[in-house]
Amino acid sequence: MNELQSPGKETRSRQALIVGGGFAGLNAALQLGNVKGVEVTLVDRHNYHLFQPLLYQVAMAGLSPADIAAPIRSLLSAYQNISVLLGEAQSVDLAGQKVQFDFGELNFDYLVLACGATHSYFGHNEWEKYAPGLKTVAHATEIRKRVLSAFEHAERITDPDEQKKYLTYVIVGGGPTGVELAGAIGEMSRFTLSRDFRRINPSHTRVILVEAGPRILPMFSEQQSNRAARDLENLGVQIWTSSVVTNINEEGVELGEERINAATVLWAAGVEASELGKSGGMPVDNRGRVIVEPDLSIQDHPNVFVAGDQSSFTHQTGNTLPGTAPVALQQGTFIGKTIREELTGKPRSKFRFHDKGQMATIGRSRAIVELGRFKISGFIAWLAWLVVHIFYLTGFKNRVLVVMQWAWSYLSFRRGARLIVDRDSSSEPPKAPEAKPEEEVPVSSEP
Ligand SMILES: Cc1cc2nc3c(=O)[nH]c(=O)nc-3n(C[C@H](O)[C@H](O)[C@H](O)COP(=O)(O)OP(=O)(O)OC[C@H]3O[C@@H](n4cnc5c(N)ncnc54)[C@H](O)[C@@H]3O)c2cc1C
């Protein structure tokens, strides 16, 4: 028995090992808190639980990282039977019932894998350095740095073509994250920054949302997708549908013969599950998600569960459940409950997802909401989006801070977290000659 797993506790307790403290892992742990007969160890490579649906607000300088992240340790501190460890899982040994971490090995009676997903560049990992994706706090602060630095750089240079390049933002991927990023840049350039610069006019910024499919937000109805497109266009965003990116480099984006010169390219196009499932010899689908049974365990290993973005569950509709927070949250809760009830001899049930609808936000006061045939859009939808996101935000302090931040940003059109904190001169674009102070630098007004 591993000392880390049961410091001074009875050895008869079952050991539940949870890897990942996102929506799925955290909610599995919460179900097992203070439950007799089980010792829980939750391991995450970060010491915080991150509310990813608001990550774009950090990337777009609306919120600070601490507003949307809470220490996992403190979220679980009320439960004496739960230990939280900081570490990265490297491999799973199903037969030996153990997981190898960067700090050592842990055994398990029950294993819950909830490591989430990361973005996929469809075999072009070399694009990542030119087009960061948005998945972690580090990604969000990197994107914030690039977006803000491009405006700063444009203000410093005189060459109109170069300026145009620095004031062109391309977002690849027309799903909810791409739409949120494009809307936020459109809004920031037209409202928040418009009075702050002297040599450039930020409202002449080009924001281009590139989508390979025929329309943005394909998971929504056509009517809602069209409404979102109109709202984005009102914020100055150009939407290029049926456009496939063929290359990304330091000059911008290529779409076959077409090229867009852009200093800032953001990736919101594809995701693939954590590699841990595949490397452990588990059955996986074409996106690396572990194929699970109706009770979320894996075939021939009823004590090993996989939840959230890392799992592929098809037993309800025939289609794989989407990688969303409600799916992860409900699956984590189900698994925790299953383990808890099994300890008292109850038989297992099948997981069923309760769909509470989907929503996406566009800029500061517009959104679309859809639940079956019920659809709303515009300001009312945005209010609904706001309430839901604040309700689900983990930790009371976060909620209060976020509401205050939003209220201030909404009333003042400002973005409080507009800081470039780690300006790295090596990642700066090449230095152009400084404009003389008396020179007014004209900016092309072409869209
Ligand atoms: C920018 C963005 C916006 C989104 N917006 C929405 C939205 O509006 N609505 C919605 O429903 N969903 C949204 N999602 C999707 C939603 O956030 C995910 O579906 C959800 O977070 C999945 O939860 P999870 O627990 O499976 O994984 P995650 O929340 O990703 O958690 C995985 C955890 O595992 C840890 N981990 C990963 N690998 C290891 C390892 N090897 N060892 C140890 N720990 C590890 C990570 O640090 C992380 O804490 C968004 C996602 C992103 C990225």
The ligand as an ORCA input file, in Angstrom:
! r2SCAN-3c Opt
* xyz 0 1
  C     -11.922     27.878    -24.137
  C     -12.978     26.884    -23.794
  C     -14.300     27.285    -23.706
  C     -15.293     26.382    -23.381
  N     -16.579     26.818    -23.290
  C     -17.532     25.970    -22.896
  C     -18.876     26.414    -22.713
  O     -19.177     27.587    -22.902
  N     -19.812     25.504    -22.288
  C     -19.483     24.200    -22.053
  O     -20.339     23.424    -21.643
  N     -18.232     23.743    -22.244
  C     -17.260     24.588    -22.655
  N     -15.979     24.137    -22.833
  C     -15.702     22.699    -22.670
  C     -15.598     22.333    -21.199
  O     -14.792     23.256    -20.530
  C     -15.028     20.926    -21.124
  O     -15.917     20.065    -21.783
  C     -14.851     20.486    -19.678
  O     -13.902     21.298    -19.037
  C     -14.395     19.036    -19.621
  O     -14.196     18.695    -18.291
  P     -13.177     17.538    -17.934
  O     -13.243     17.384    -16.449
  O     -13.426     16.355    -18.771
  O     -11.761     18.094    -18.383
  P     -11.020     19.410    -17.940
  O     -11.942     20.404    -17.380
  O     -10.187     19.772    -19.102
  O     -10.087     18.918    -16.752
  C      -9.034     18.022    -16.956
  C      -8.096     18.116    -15.774
  O      -7.140     17.093    -15.887
  C      -5.847     17.603    -15.626
  N      -4.905     16.743    -16.348
  C      -4.825     16.571    -17.687
  N      -3.883     15.663    -17.990
  C      -3.367     15.259    -16.792
  C      -2.350     14.322    -16.448
  N      -1.709     13.604    -17.379
  N      -2.064     14.167    -15.140
  C      -2.716     14.892    -14.195
  N      -3.690     15.781    -14.473
  C      -4.015     15.947    -15.748
  C      -5.906     19.039    -16.106
  O      -4.953     19.832    -15.465
  C      -7.334     19.436    -15.754
  O      -7.423     20.009    -14.470
  C     -14.959     25.023    -23.140
  C     -13.634     24.615    -23.230
  C     -12.652     25.540    -23.544
  C     -11.227     25.085    -23.629
*
